[in-house]
Amino acid sequence: MKNNLLTQHKPLAIYSKLITHSLPFRITLLLIVTILLSSSSCKKEDPIIPPDLPPLTSTGEMTFGCYINGEPWIAYVPPFIPTEVHLAANLYLKDSILAISATRVSNTLPREAINLQINDFGINTGNFIISNTRCYANYSFKCNSGIANNDFNLITDSINTIDISFFNLEKRIVSGTFSFVVSAENCPDETIQIDKGRFDISFGIIE
């Protein structure tokens, strides 16, 4: 009886061996292992600057990003630089000014900054035309050596706007979008397009 049982199970064992040693099975197994290894290595990557823009939110997430000539730009300062902050925003109540400053710093890129300011803000949502008078916007960068500074001038005949979509004085949260075009002081014919900008910031209040 025992020999009969062994004889009955032997074909199953042979069939299983044929499957595991067949070429399609081995190729499938190799693909699965490759996918698992590549996904594991991707999880370990931790880029200094995230690859794309933050989502549009209005909950004080402290995010700020845009595209500069089609390349994603996100405010970020590494934790080992305690003297810098990636985002700062203040509402000056007496003068009714909303000022936002965003900074990006890394080991390989120059220090970059985008500044937005709305004068006579009025503590309200709405669309503000950037014209360097009531509404101001600026982009600048400084090389890590600190020697070269580059400021860019607003091109006033372009569509330059800041749109405040959410403002809550009690929660101290402001969020919105922006876009503007600038050119370098030493190269006025070369323009820099800053678009699809978005921010969601918790701001301070200065009386």
C-alpha positions in Angstrom: 0.0 0.0 0.0 2.8 2.4 0.9 4.5 1.8 -2.5 1.3 2.4 -4.3 0.9 5.9 -2.6 4.5 6.8 -3.6 3.8 5.6 -7.1 0.6 7.8 -7.3 2.4 11.0 -6.1 5.5 10.5 -8.3 3.9 12.0 -11.5 3.0 15.1 -9.5 6.5 15.5 -8.3 7.9 15.1 -11.8 5.3 17.7 -13.2 6.2 20.2 -10.4 9.9 19.7 -11.2 9.3 20.3 -14.9 7.4 23.6 -14.2 10.0 25.0 -11.9 12.8 24.2 -14.3 11.0 25.4 -17.5 12.3 28.4 -19.3 9.1 30.6 -19.0 8.9 30.0 -15.3 12.6 31.0 -14.8 12.1 34.1 -16.9 9.0 35.1 -14.9 10.8 34.5 -11.6 13.7 36.6 -12.8 11.3 39.5 -13.7 9.6 39.3 -10.3 13.0 39.5 -8.4 14.1 42.4 -10.6 10.9 44.4 -9.9 11.2 43.8 -6.2 14.8 44.8 -6.1 14.2 48.0 -8.1 11.2 49.0 -6.0 13.3 48.5 -2.9 16.1 50.6 -4.2 13.6 53.4 -5.2 12.3 53.6 -1.7 15.8 54.2 -0.3 16.3 57.3 -2.6 15.8 60.5 -0.7 16.4 63.4 -3.1 17.3 66.8 -1.6 14.7 68.5 -3.7 11.4 66.7 -4.5 10.9 66.1 -8.2 7.5 67.8 -8.7 5.3 70.5 -7.3 3.3 70.2 -4.1 -0.5 69.9 -4.4 -2.9 72.8 -4.2 -4.0 72.9 -0.5 -5.4 75.5 1.9 -4.5 74.0 5.3 -1.3 75.7 6.2 1.0 72.9 4.9 4.0 75.2 4.5 4.5 74.4 0.8 5.7 76.6 -2.0 6.5 75.6 -5.5 6.4 76.6 -9.2 7.9 75.9 -12.6 10.9 78.0 -13.7 11.3 77.7 -17.5 9.5 74.4 -17.2 11.6 73.0 -14.4 10.0 72.3 -11.0 11.2 74.6 -8.2 10.3 73.9 -4.6 11.2 75.8 -1.5 13.6 73.7 0.5 16.5 74.1 3.0 18.4 71.1 4.3 18.2 70.6 8.0 22.0 71.0 8.4 21.6 74.7 7.5 20.0 76.1 10.7 20.4 79.7 9.7 18.0 79.4 6.7 14.3 78.8 6.5 12.6 77.6 3.4 9.4 79.7 3.9 8.5 82.8 5.8 5.3 84.8 5.6 4.1 87.8 7.6 1.1 90.0 7.6 1.8 93.6 8.7 -1.5 94.7 10.0 -0.7 98.4 10.4 0.5 98.8 6.8 -1.8 96.1 5.4 1.1 94.3 3.7 1.4 90.5 3.0 5.0 89.4 2.4 6.0 85.9 1.5 9.6 84.7 1.0 10.6 81.3 -0.3 14.2 79.9 -0.4 15.8 76.9 -2.0 19.3 75.7 -1.0 21.3 72.6 -1.7 24.9 71.5 -2.0 25.1 71.7 -5.7 22.8 74.6 -6.7 23.0 78.3 -5.9 20.8 79.8 -3.2 17.6 80.9 -4.9 14.8 83.0 -3.5 11.3 84.1 -4.6 9.7 87.0 -2.9 6.0 88.0 -3.2 4.5 91.1 -1.6 1.1 92.6 -1.7 0.8 96.2 -0.5 -2.6 97.5 0.6 -3.6 93.8 1.0 -7.0 94.5 2.6 -7.1 91.0 4.3 -9.1 89.5 1.5 -9.0 86.9 -1.3 -8.7 88.0 -4.9 -6.5 88.5 -7.9 -3.6 91.0 -7.7 -1.7 92.3 -10.7 2.1 92.3 -10.1 3.3 95.7 -11.2 6.1 96.5 -8.7 3.9 99.1 -7.0 0.9 97.6 -5.1 2.0 94.1 -5.9 5.6 93.0 -6.1 7.5 89.8 -7.1 11.1 89.0 -7.4 13.4 86.1 -8.2 17.1 86.0 -7.4 20.0 83.6 -6.8 23.4 83.7 -5.2 26.3 81.3 -5.9 27.4 79.2 -2.9 30.7 81.2 -2.9 28.6 84.3 -2.2 30.5 86.3 -4.9 27.9 86.5 -7.6 24.4 87.8 -7.0 21.8 87.9 -9.8 18.5 89.8 -9.5 15.8 89.7 -12.1 13.5 92.5 -13.2 9.8 92.1 -13.8 8.7 92.3 -17.4 5.7 94.4 -17.0 4.0 93.7 -20.3 3.6 90.0 -19.4 0.8 88.5 -17.4 2.0 88.7 -13.9 -0.4 87.9 -11.1 -0.9 86.6 -7.6 -4.2 85.0 -6.8 -5.1 84.6 -3.1 -7.6 81.8 -3.1 -7.8 81.3 0.7 -7.2 83.6 3.6 -8.0 82.9 7.3 -6.9 85.5 9.8 -7.9 83.4 12.8 -6.0 80.3 11.7 -3.3 82.5 10.1 -3.3 80.6 6.8 -3.0 82.0 3.3 -2.8 80.0 0.1 -2.9 80.8 -3.6 -1.2 80.7 -7.0 1.1 83.0 -8.9 2.9 83.5 -12.2 5.3 86.2 -13.6 8.1 86.7 -16.1 11.4 88.3 -15.3 14.7 89.1 -17.1 18.3 89.4 -15.8 19.7 92.8 -15.2 22.8 92.0 -17.3 20.8 90.2 -20.0 17.4 91.8 -20.6 16.7 89.8 -23.7 16.8 86.5 -21.8 13.5 85.9 -20.0 12.6 83.6 -17.2 9.1 82.2 -17.0 7.8 81.5 -13.5 4.4 79.8 -13.7 2.0 77.4 -12.1 3.2 78.7 -8.8 1.3 77.7 -5.6 1.7 78.2 -1.9 0.0 77.2 1.3 1.5 79.0 4.3 1.0 79.7 7.9 1.8 83.3 8.4 2.9 85.5 11.3 1.2 88.7 12.4 3.1 91.9 13.0 1.1 94.8 14.5 
